[in-house]
Amino acid sequence: MSLFVNTFFEVRLQDLLNLAARVQQAFGAAGIEYRVVGGLAAYLYVEEAEPDAGRLTKDIDILVRREDLPRIAEAVESVGLEYRHAAGVDMLVQKGQPKARRAVHMLIAGEKVRPEYSEAAAKLEGGRTIQDIPVVPVADLVKMKLTSFRAADEAHINDLDLQGLITPGIEAGLSPLLRERLAQARTRNR
């Protein structure tokens, strides 16, 4: 019997986890609080519920406090990252590899990611650690995914929902607009 391994996936996942570990090392040493959101958070929650069911992402999105940005810029230098602000986005890129698609994108806790969004990003409250990575609570992740509601976000919502992670309590805490978007996602993906 042959064993097939998707080495591209494994290498890409390890690269993401290594980048997350570098962020954790720098932020931990500087005493800076943050939470992972976005695709990596969805991946971690889904993988915990059902191994091999997670959908890989290309970058890392984190929530930070606006007042911590200067400290973050200084803290990440020790782990080979550098702070950049480009096109209205705060990010951490790898020195010598400044690709935004493979960066750590920083979202400001409690502020809207885009002016047209109906809801602000989550605050730095609660959450838990999965594989040594601090992640936002599932309820906050669901709200953020339904607020941006791009195709990738809808796919992550579907992944979370298929694993039973979007509970009736989480659903009840959604605004009418976000409940409508959840219903749309469920209709399209069932």
N, C-alpha and C positions, 0 to 999 in steps of 0.2 A: 504494500500500500504506500502510495506517494503522499507526502505532505506538502501542500502548496502554501507558501507564505507570501503575502503582499509586502515585499520589502520596501517599496516606495512608501506605503502607508506607515509602516513601522518606523522608518527613518524620519519621516515628516512628523509623526507623533513625538518621537524622542526629541527632535529639534524644538518643538513647541514646549514640551515639558522642561527641557534644559533652559529655554528662554524664561519660562515662568519661575524656575529655580533661581536664576540670576536676579530677577526682579525681587523675589522673596528675600534673597540674601542682602541685597542693597537696602530695601525698605526695612527689613528687620533690624539691620545694624543701625539704621538712622532713626528707628522708632516711628516710622511713618505707617499709618493705617491705610489700608486699601482693600478692595474686594474685586475679584475677577467676575466679569459679566460677559454677555455675548455668547459666541459660539463655543468657546472653551468651557464656560460654566455649564452650558447645555450638554456638551459632550461628557463632562465629568458626572453630572447627575444621571444622565441616561446610562452611561457605562456602569455606574454603581448599581443601578436597578437591573440592568440586563447587559452583561458583558458582551461585547462585539456588536452592540446595537447603536453605538454612538456615531455621529457624523463629524468628521474632522473639519477644522476651520484653518484658515491661512494665517490668522493673526491673533493677537490677544487684546482684549478690551478690558480695561480696569477702571474702577471708580476711585477717584481721589478727591481730596479737598483742594479748592482753588488756592488757599493760603499755603498749601504744602508744595506747590510747583517749584519755587526756588530751591527748597531743600531736596526735592526729588532730582532736579537737574544736577545738583552736587553729588548726591548719594549714588547715582547710577554710574558715574564715571569709573568707580572702582571695579565694576563688573563688565566693563567694555561696552557700555551703552552711552548714548548721548541724547540729550533733550533737544527736540525740534518743535517749532510752531510753524506750520505751513498750511495755507488755505483754511485758516480758522481751526485747525486741529492740533492739539497738543499730543506729541508722541515721543516714544523712546525708540531710537533706531540703533542697530548694531554698528559700532564704529567700522568704517570701511564698507559697510553694506546698507546704505541708507534707503532701502526700499520700504515705502509706506505699507505695501501689502504684507510685509513680513514683520511689521513693527508692533510695538505695544502702544495701542491708542488709549489715551487717558480721557475719560469722561468725567465731568465735574459733578460730584454728588449733590443732589438736590436742585440741579439746574437743568433746563431743557437742553437736549443735545442739539436740536435744531429749533429755530423760532416757531416754525409751523407745527411742531409736535404738540399733541393735546396734553401731555403729561411730562413732568420733569423726571430726570433719572432718579434712581433710588438714593436714599441716604446711606451713610455708612453705619447701619444698625443691623445687628443680628448676623445671620449667616453661619457658615460652618467651614470646616476644612476638609477637603477631599484630596487625597494624594499630596498632602502638604501644601495645598493651594487654597487660600481663603476665597470662598465664593459667596455671592449674595444669596439670600434666601430664595427658594424656588418662586415664591409669590412675587418678589421683586423682579426676578428674571423674566417671568411670564409677562408682567406689566410692561417691562422695557421692550420685550420682543413684539408684543402686540401694539405698542406705541409706534415703533418704527415700521413694522409690518411689511418689510421687503420680502422677496421670494425666499431668501435664506432664513429670515426670521420665521416665516410661516413653516418652513421645513423643520426648524428647531422646535416650534410649538407642536407640530405633529409628533415629533420624536418624544417630547416630554409627555404629551397626552397619551401616546400609545403605551407608555410605561406606567400610566396611572399617577403621574406626578402632578397633574393639574387636578387637584381635589375639588369637591364641591365648595369647600371653604375658600379656596383660592379664587374660584370662579365667582363666588358671591361678593368678594372684595373688589371685583373689577368694576370700572365705570361702565355705563351703558354702551359707550362707543367700543370699549375693549371687549365687552361681552359679545357684541355684534361681530367683531373681527374674529373672535374665537369660534363663534358659530359658523362663520364663513369658512374658516380653515378646516373645521370638522366636516363641513359639507363637501368641500373640494377634495378632501383626503380620505374619505371613507369609501 
